[in-house]
Amino acid sequence: MVFIFIFGTMTDEKEKQPNNPLHGIRLVDVLDYLVQKYGFKELGERIKIRCFTNNPTLKSSLTFLRKTPWAREKVEELYIMTKNRESAN
C-alpha cells in the first residue's frame, strides 16, 4: 500500500478509524476542555479519581491518565458524552 503525505498527514487517515470520535484529539485537549467546562471540583464529583480531587493540576492529571487506562477511558467517555450533548442543542 502506498501512502501519500500532504502537509505532514496521511490522506487515508480518516479511513483507518472512521468511527472513532477521539481520533486526532490529544488527551491534553480532552482534559483541558473538560476542566474549562466543569472545573476540577465537578470533574472529581462526576469521575471519582483522586487526581481531580487532591491538589489537582493539569500536568499531574495528565500523568495519571496516561498511566491508568481505566481512568483515561472514563475521562474520554465524559468528553464524548459532553460533546454529543452540545451538538444536540
C-alpha positions as CSV (number, residue, x, y, z in Angstrom):
1,M,0.0,0.0,0.0
2,V,1.3,3.4,-0.9
3,F,0.7,6.4,1.4
4,I,0.7,10.0,0.1
5,F,1.6,12.6,2.6
6,I,0.0,16.1,2.2
7,F,1.0,18.7,4.8
8,G,2.5,16.0,7.0
9,T,-0.6,13.9,7.3
10,M,-1.7,10.7,5.6
11,T,-4.6,11.2,3.2
12,D,-6.2,7.9,4.2
13,E,-6.0,8.8,7.9
14,K,-9.8,9.0,8.4
15,E,-10.3,5.7,6.6
16,K,-8.3,4.0,9.4
17,Q,-10.6,5.0,12.2
18,P,-13.9,6.3,10.7
19,N,-16.0,5.5,13.8
20,N,-13.5,6.7,16.5
21,P,-14.8,10.1,17.7
22,L,-11.5,10.7,19.6
23,H,-9.2,10.1,16.6
24,G,-6.9,13.1,16.2
25,I,-7.8,14.6,19.5
26,R,-5.0,14.7,22.1
27,L,-5.6,13.8,25.7
28,V,-4.3,17.2,26.8
29,D,-7.0,18.8,24.7
30,V,-9.7,16.5,26.1
31,L,-8.7,17.3,29.6
32,D,-8.3,21.0,29.0
33,Y,-11.8,21.1,27.5
34,L,-13.3,19.3,30.5
35,V,-11.5,21.4,33.0
36,Q,-12.7,24.6,31.3
37,K,-16.3,23.2,31.1
38,Y,-16.7,21.7,34.6
39,G,-13.6,22.6,36.6
40,F,-11.6,20.1,38.7
41,K,-14.2,20.1,41.5
42,E,-17.1,19.0,39.4
43,L,-14.8,16.6,37.4
44,G,-14.0,15.0,40.8
45,E,-17.7,14.6,41.5
46,R,-18.5,13.2,38.1
47,I,-15.5,10.9,37.9
48,K,-14.2,9.6,41.2
49,I,-10.5,9.9,40.6
50,R,-8.1,11.4,43.2
51,C,-6.1,13.3,40.6
52,F,-9.2,15.6,40.2
53,T,-9.9,16.0,44.0
54,N,-6.5,16.1,45.7
55,N,-4.5,19.1,44.7
56,P,-5.4,18.8,41.0
57,T,-3.3,20.2,38.2
58,L,-3.4,19.7,34.5
59,K,0.1,18.2,34.5
60,S,-0.5,15.7,37.3
61,S,-3.8,14.7,36.0
62,L,-2.3,14.0,32.5
63,T,0.5,12.0,34.0
64,F,-2.0,9.8,35.9
65,L,-4.4,9.4,33.0
66,R,-1.6,8.4,30.6
67,K,-0.5,5.6,33.0
68,T,-4.0,4.5,34.0
69,P,-6.2,3.1,31.2
70,W,-9.4,2.7,33.2
71,A,-9.3,6.3,34.3
72,R,-8.5,7.6,30.8
73,E,-11.5,5.7,29.5
74,K,-13.8,7.4,32.0
75,V,-12.5,10.8,31.0
76,E,-12.8,10.1,27.3
77,E,-16.4,8.8,27.9
78,L,-17.3,12.0,29.7
79,Y,-15.8,14.1,26.9
80,I,-17.7,12.2,24.2
81,M,-21.0,12.5,26.2
82,T,-20.5,16.2,26.8
83,K,-19.6,16.9,23.1
84,N,-22.7,14.9,22.0
85,R,-25.0,16.9,24.3
86,E,-23.5,20.2,22.9
87,S,-24.0,19.1,19.3
88,A,-27.6,18.0,20.1
89,N,-28.5,21.5,21.4
